[in-house]
């Protein structure tokens, strides 16, 4: 399924960016990267990826600001967004889902393989159980 899936990774941590880029490329995804929220929103508008992996804490524009812009723009509003963050506090998770994220994953708690599964589940329109459960309770 994933031979033609375009993934945009928006992440400022170079080590994490390289890891996700290498793993997703290895699994056949067409990967593009951005290192801050502003670059991420611009790339999303120009390339229209199938899914976006979005960090929260970044320079220039954080992930929540980028998500707000992406969801307001008709060109990018339907692109699924998975927030990948080290900040798993309930207010952050709640804000992410309320702003339109399809899932919110804590980086340290998920392997690249699990992230691939999440991407494939979302694109098959089978949202991950945590995201579904959270959205149903809000």
N, C-alpha and C positions, 0 to 999 in steps of 0.2 A: 504493500500500500504506500509506503513512504518514499518511493523513488523520485517523485516529483513534488513533494511537499516543500513549500518555501517557508522557512522559519527565520524570523528576525529575533536575535538575541540582543536585548538592551541591558548592558551590564558594564559597570565601571571597574570592577575588580578584574585585573588582567589575567590572573591565574584561573579564576572561575570561568572567565570568558573563553580562554584557550581550551580548558577542559570540556565545556559544553560544545564549543565549536568542533573540536576534534571528535568527540563521541557522536554527535549528531551527523556530522559529515560521514563518519565511518558507517553509520546505519543508513546512509543513502539520502539524507535530507539535503536540500539546497539551502545552505546557511548564509545569512548576512548578519553583520554585527554593527552595533552602535554603542558608543561609550558614555552617553548621557541621554537624558530624556528628550532634549531638543533634537539631537541628531536622530534619535529613535523615531520621533513623530515625523520628521522630514523623510526618513527612509521608508517608513510605513506608507506614507502618502505617495511616494514615487514608485515603490516596488509592489505594493499591495500583497503582503505575505499571506500565507494561509493561516498562520498563527504567530503570536508574539509572546516571547518569554521576557518578562519585564521585572527588573530589580526595582526596589523602592528607594533606597538611599543612594543617590547619585548627585554629582555636581551639576551645575547650571540649571537643570530641571529635574525634580525628583519623579519617581515612578507614578505617584498619585496625580501629579500635575499633568504628566504625559498621558495617563489613562483618561483623564477628563477631556483633554484635547482630542484624543483618538475617538472617544465615544460620541463627541459632539459633531465630528466631521462625517458627513454622509459617505465619503469615500472610504473611511476606515472604521466606521461605527459597528459594522458586522464582523470584523476580524476578531476571532477569539483571542483573549489575553489570559495568560497564566502568570500570576505574580510569583516570582521566586525571590524570597527575602530571608534575611536572618532575624527579622523582627516578627515574631509570631504572637505578640500580645493581642488579645481579643479586639481592642479598639482598631488596631491596624488591619486585622483580618476583616472585621466588620466594614471598615471603610473601603477596602478593596472590593468586596462583594457588592456593596451598595453602589459603587462607582461603575460596576459592570464587568468586573473580572470574572472569568469562567472558572478559575480555581486559584488557590493561594497555597503555595507550597513553601515550607521552610527548607532552605538549602541543605542544612546539616542533617536533615531527617530523610532526605530522598536521594537515591542513587541516580546517576544519569539514565540507567535502564528504566527506573520508575517514572522519570520525566518523559521518556519516549512513550511509555504506556499511557501516560496522561494525555500527551499530544494526540496519540492515535485514538484514544477514547473520545476526546472532545471532538475531533474531526469526524468521527463516526456517529456523532450526535448521541454519545452515551457518556454524559457528563460524569466525572468521578463522584463517587458516593459522598465524600465529605462535602464537596461543593453543592451537590443536590440537597443534602440534609441541612446544610447551613442556610441556603436560600429558602428552603421550605419553612424554616423556623423563624425567619425574619419577616 
